[in-house]
Amino acid sequence: MVQYLSAEFLSEVEQRGRRLPERPHSNVTVQYVVSGAPDRGEVRYFFRILKGRIEEARLGDAADPAFTVTTSYENSVRLQQGRLHPSAAFMTGRMRATGNRAKLMAMMPMVMEVTVRMVNCMTSVMTTLTIPPLMA
């Protein structure tokens, strides 16, 4: 079983993300910070998106992120399971972004689309995914 937000999970995201449709001029590095992960606390990872495809998904900090997205573990799970849409998460403050505002505004629709596509293609992995229970 693959643990959610583990190196193995991100490796699977990367493999599947490389097969996303190409989108020229859609290049960005996004840092993610997820707080409150059971037994781990804060989890930091990043996606390097080139031409609309996830070329790199790794634990840790990116050297040059255009912006940083923060959310709670609970909301991250909901996003991954398709129970929370990225735009709704931003609009309600469940997800926040900081960094290069111009790049954020230009790239956010593409980043949200990539997120939604990843949720859709990860549904087959969800049966082999171990997600620790949400805190009450």
C-alpha positions in Angstrom: 0.0 0.0 0.0 1.2 3.5 -0.9 0.9 6.1 1.9 -0.7 9.4 1.0 1.9 12.2 0.5 4.8 9.7 0.7 7.7 9.6 -1.7 6.1 6.6 -3.4 2.8 8.5 -3.7 4.6 11.5 -5.3 6.5 9.2 -7.6 3.1 7.8 -8.9 1.9 11.4 -9.3 5.0 12.2 -11.3 4.6 9.2 -13.6 1.0 9.9 -14.3 1.5 13.6 -14.5 4.0 13.2 -17.3 1.2 11.7 -19.4 -1.0 14.7 -19.1 -1.8 16.6 -22.3 0.9 19.1 -23.3 0.1 22.8 -22.8 2.8 25.0 -24.3 3.9 28.0 -22.2 2.4 26.4 -19.0 5.6 26.2 -16.9 5.6 26.7 -13.2 7.0 25.3 -10.0 4.5 25.1 -7.1 5.5 24.5 -3.5 2.9 22.8 -1.3 2.7 22.9 2.5 0.2 20.5 4.2 -0.2 21.0 7.9 -1.5 18.5 10.4 -0.6 15.2 8.7 -1.0 12.3 11.1 2.3 11.1 12.5 4.2 13.6 10.4 2.9 17.1 11.2 3.8 19.3 8.3 4.5 17.8 4.8 6.3 19.9 2.2 6.4 18.9 -1.4 6.6 20.5 -4.9 5.5 20.0 -8.5 7.6 21.3 -11.3 5.2 21.7 -14.2 6.6 22.0 -17.8 4.3 22.4 -20.7 1.3 21.6 -18.5 2.8 18.2 -17.4 4.1 17.3 -14.0 7.7 16.6 -14.7 8.8 16.4 -11.1 6.9 15.7 -7.9 9.1 15.5 -4.8 9.1 15.8 -1.0 10.9 18.8 0.3 11.3 22.4 -0.8 11.7 23.6 -4.4 14.6 25.9 -5.0 12.6 28.3 -7.1 8.8 28.1 -6.6 6.7 30.7 -8.2 4.2 30.4 -5.4 3.4 28.3 -2.3 0.1 26.7 -1.7 -0.8 25.9 1.9 -3.7 23.8 3.2 -4.6 21.4 6.0 -4.2 17.7 5.8 -8.0 17.3 6.0 -8.5 19.6 3.0 -5.7 18.0 1.1 -7.4 14.6 1.5 -10.7 16.0 0.4 -9.0 17.6 -2.7 -7.3 14.3 -3.6 -10.6 12.3 -3.2 -12.4 14.8 -5.4 -14.7 15.9 -2.5 -13.4 19.5 -2.6 -12.7 21.4 -5.8 -9.5 23.5 -5.9 -11.4 26.7 -6.8 -13.8 26.2 -3.9 -10.9 25.6 -1.6 -9.3 28.9 -2.6 -12.5 30.9 -2.5 -13.4 29.6 1.0 -9.8 30.1 2.4 -9.2 26.3 2.9 -6.3 26.7 0.6 -4.1 29.8 0.4 -1.3 30.9 -2.0 1.6 33.3 -1.6 4.4 34.3 -3.9 4.6 35.9 -7.3 1.1 37.3 -7.6 1.3 37.9 -11.4 2.5 34.4 -12.0 -0.1 33.1 -9.6 -3.0 34.8 -11.4 -1.7 33.7 -14.8 -1.0 30.1 -13.9 -3.7 29.3 -11.3 -6.3 28.1 -13.8 -3.7 25.7 -15.3 -2.5 24.6 -11.9 -6.2 23.9 -10.8 -6.8 22.0 -14.1 -3.7 19.9 -13.5 -4.9 19.2 -9.9 -8.3 18.2 -11.1 -6.8 15.9 -13.8 -4.5 14.3 -11.2 -7.4 13.6 -9.0 -9.2 12.0 -11.9 -6.3 9.8 -12.9 -5.4 8.9 -9.3 -8.8 7.4 -8.6 -7.4 4.0 -9.7 -4.6 4.3 -7.2 -6.9 5.3 -4.4 -7.8 1.6 -3.8 -4.1 0.9 -3.0 -3.6 4.2 -1.1 -3.3 4.3 2.7 -4.7 7.6 4.0 -4.4 7.9 7.8 -7.7 8.8 9.3 -8.7 12.5 9.7 -8.4 14.0 13.1 -11.8 14.5 14.7 
